[in-house]
Amino acid sequence: MGERAMAELKQPWRSLQHITLSPNRIGTTVQAALVVLNNNTVAFGPWAVRQALLNSATGPPDRSTIGEESRSRSGVPLQEKSVITSTIETARGVFAPGHLGELTQIVDFALVDAVLEETGRREKRLRLLPSRVVVYFVLALALFEHHSYRTVWSKLTAALTPLALVRPAVSSLTRARRMVGAAPLRRLFETFAGPVARPGQAGSFYRRLRTVAVDGTLLHTPDDETLTWRYPKRAGESLEFGYPLLRLLALVECGTRALIAAAFGPESEGELPYAKRLLTALDKTMLLLADAAFDSTDFSSLG
C-alpha cells in the first residue's frame, strides 16, 4: 500500500481505535466505520461504501432483490494474490434504512427489536417507517449532530438505491419520532452503559480500585416554546438572552472514557443535584475522581 493511501487511512483508524475515548469525534468515527471519506473512499474503492452499508442492513435476507457479488474492484493496489469477495444482503422493504453501517454489529436488530417490545413501542401494523427504523434514525441524528433530517436519512439510504425506497417527508419523520418516544432510547442507553476495562488495565485502576470520574457540561437547546418551558433562557433584570441551556452530568470510566451513567436537566439547578443522581451507579470497587466544584460535605457524605 502506498504512502498516500496509508496517510489517508491513519485518521479514521485512530478514530476507530478510540471509539470510547473521544466523544467529540464520534462523527469522524462513524464516517470511518461507514468507510466514507467525503466520497473519496480509500482502501477498497467507492464500492466499499455500498458494501459496508448493505452488509450491515440484515434482517430477513432478500437475495432476490440484491443477490450476491464476488468480483474484482478498483481502488488502492493490493499485494499480489490478494482477493476481495463479498456477499450483499439487505433487510426486506421498509426495514432496509434501519442500520448504522458497520456499527449495527454493536447495536444489532435483535437488541433494538427487544427494546421496542419491552417498552411497548413496537408498531402494531407495518408502516413505511417501522419503529426499528426510527430508532436507528434517531441514533444517526445523534452521530451526525450537525446535519438535517433529510441529510441523515440520505446517509442511511445512500447505498440502497436499488431498492427504490420512499423518501419520507420531514414531518413524517417528526411524527414517527414522537410515536416511538424516548423510552426505547433510554433502555438502549441503560443496556450499553457501564465500565469496560479489564481488571488491571493501565489507566483504569488505582490500587485495585476502578477509577471513575464525574463532570458536567452545558449544551444549547433550540429556542422553541416546546422546550423553553423546561429549559428556560438566562434572564437579566429586564430581558432574556442567549439560547436555552441543558446541563449534562456524566460518570465515566477513566482510561476508556466508557459512559457509566448520565443525568441532565435545566441549567439553573447546578451540578450537585444531578451528580447526586449518579451516585447509585457507584460501588465499593470504584474510586471516584471529581474537581473542586464537587468538594461539598453534603455531596461527599452521600457516598
N, C-alpha and C positions, 0 to 999 in steps of 0.2 A: 504494500500500500504506500503511495507516495506521501511526501511531506505535507502537501497541501490538504490532502484528504484527512491525514492524521490531525492537522491543526483544526479543521472544521469539526472533527469528532470530539475533540477534547472537552469543549464546553458542555455539550449535552451529557457526555459521560460523567463529568464532575457532578452535574445536577442529579443524575440518577444515583450516583454513589451517596449523595447527601439528601435523599428524598425526605428523611425525617429530621434533617438537620437545618434546613433553611426554608422556613415557611414563606419568606418573602420572594423566593424563587420558584414557587410551585408552578407558576405558569410556564417557566422555562423547562421544568421537569416534565410536565405533561406534553409539551410540544416535542421534547426529545423522545418520550415514550411513544408518541404517535409517529415518530420518525419523520417529522416535518421541520424543515428549516427554511421558512419563507419561500416555499415552493421550489427550493433547490435542495432536494433530498440527497444526502451523501450516503456512502457505504453500499447501498443496493439500488440506487436509482429511483426515479419517481414512482415506479410501480410499487415500491415498498409501502408507500402511504396507503394505497388501496388494500394491500395485503394486511398491514397491521390493523386497520380498522375492521375489515371483514372477518379476519381470523378471530377477532375478539367478539364479534356480534353473533354469538352462537344462539342456543335455544334449539328448538327442533330444526335440524338442518334441512335445507331445501336445495338439494343438489340439482334439481331440475331447473332451478332459476339461475344459479350461478355456475354450478358444475365444478370440475377440478381442472387445475392448470399445473403443468410441470414443463417449464421451458426456460431457455436462457434469457437473461435480461442484460440490458446495457447499464453501465454505471462505472464505478471505480474498478479498475482492473484487479482481479483476484489472483492469488497464486495458482500456479499450474495445477490442473486437475480438480480445482475447487468447483463444487456443484451446488446449485441452489434449487430446491424443489419446494412446491407449496401446494396446500390444499385450501381452497377458499370456500368457507361456509358462512351462511348468514341466517339469522332468525327469520321466520316467515313474516311477510307482510308488514303490518303496522308495528311489530316489535323490533324491527331492524334498527331504528335510530337509537334504541336503548343500549348504550355501551359507553365506555370511557377508553376506547382503544386498548392498548396493552394493559392498562390499569384495571380492566374488567377482570383480570385474573385475580385481583385482590378483592374488589367489590363485585362479586360474581352474581349471576342471575338468581341462583338458588337462595342466596342470602337476602337479596332485595325482595324477592317474592315472599320469603318467610317473614320479613319485617312488615311488609304490607298486610299480610294475613294477620299477624299478631296485633297490629294497630287498627285493624278493621278498615283499611283504606284501599283494599283491592277492589277493582271495578266489578260490578255485578253483571254487566254485559259489555262485550268488547266494543270499544270506540276507536276513533282514529288516533287518540292519544291515551294509550293504556297507562295505568298507574306506574308500572315499571319504567316506561319510557320517561315519564315526568320526573321520577326520582333521579334518573341519570341526567336528565336535562338540568335539574337544579344543582346537582353536583358539578356539572360542567360550567354552570354560571359562576360558581364559586372559584373554580380553577381559572377561568378566563374572566376575571372580575371587571376588566375594563372594556368588555365587549357587549354589544346589544343582544337582545333575544334572537334577532334574525341571524346575526353573525355566529352566535354559539350554535344555533340549530344547523347552520350551514356547515360548521366544523364537524358536527356529528354525522352529517349525511353526505359529506363531500365525496366519499368513496362508494356511495351506494346508488349512484345514478342509474345503473342497470335495472334497479327495482322500481323506478318511476314513482317514487313516494310523493304523497301530497304534502305540500309545504303549508303548515298551519299559520293562521294569522296570529299576530302578537296578542290580540285579545283572547284567542282560543288558548294560547299557552298560559296566559294570566289566569283564566278561569280554571284551567287544569291544575295549576299550582295551588289555587285556593281550595279546590276539592280534595287534593291529596293532603294538604296541610303540613304542619311541622312535625307531627308525631313520628312518621317513618324516619325522617332525617335525625331526629333526636335519638331514636332507638339505634340507628346505624352508628351514630357517634359513640353511644354507650358500648356498643359491641366492639368497636375498634380501639377506643381509648384505653390506655394502660401502659405500664412500663414494658420495655422490650429487651433491655440489656441483659446479657447472660451474667451469671454470678462471677464476680471478679473482673468484669470487663473494664478496661482502662477508661478513666474519666467519669465513670458512673457509680463508683463505690469509694467510701472512705471508712477504713477500719470495719469492713464487712457490712456497713450500712449503705443502702441505696441512696444516693444523693439526688434530691429533687429541689426545684426552685419555683417560687411563685412571684409573679409580677403582673403589672397591668398596662393597658394602653387605651387610647381613645380612638374611636372610628367615627367618621362622618356618616350621617344617615340622610336620605332625601328630605328636602324641606317640603313636606306634604302633610296635609291635615290628618291623613290616616295614620301618621307616625308621630307628629308633634304632640299629641295628647299624652303619649308615653315617653317620648324623648324630646323634651322642650328645648328651645334655644336658650342660650345665655342671655340674661337680661340686665340692662343697666338701669339707671334711675328713671329714664323716660322711654327707652325703646329696647327691642330685642336685636341681637346681632349674630352673624355667623350661621353656620349650619347646625342643626341638632346633633348632639354628640351621644354616642353609646360608649359606655365604659365596659371593657372586657378584661377579666382577670383569668389567668391560666396557670395551671400547675403542670410543670413539665419535668421530664427525667433529664438530669444532667448527662452530658456525653452523647446522648442520642437525640435530645430535644423531642422525644416522643410525648405526645399530649396525654396527660392522665385525667384531667378534669378541667372544666371551664365554667365560668359564671359571668353573666352580663346583665346590663340594665341601664337605667338613666345615669348620666354622668354626675348628677347632683348628689348622689348617695355616698360618694367617696369610695376608696379602695377597700378599707377594712370590712365593711359589711359583706362585700362579695367574697373576700378572702376567707371569711369565716365559713361560708358555704362550701368551700373546697376542702376543709379540714377532715371531712368524713372519708375522703379518698386516701388519707394517710394511714399508715400502720406502724407498728413498732420496729419494722425493719428499715424504715426510711429516716434520713436526716434532711430536714427542711432548711433551705437557704433562702434568705429574704433580705431586702435592703432596709435602710433606716426608717422608711415610711411605715414598716410593719413592727417597729420597736414600740409596742404598746403592751402594757400589763394586761389590759382587757383581752387583747388578741392572744398573747403567748400563754395565758392561763387556760385557754380553751384546749390546748394541746394535751 
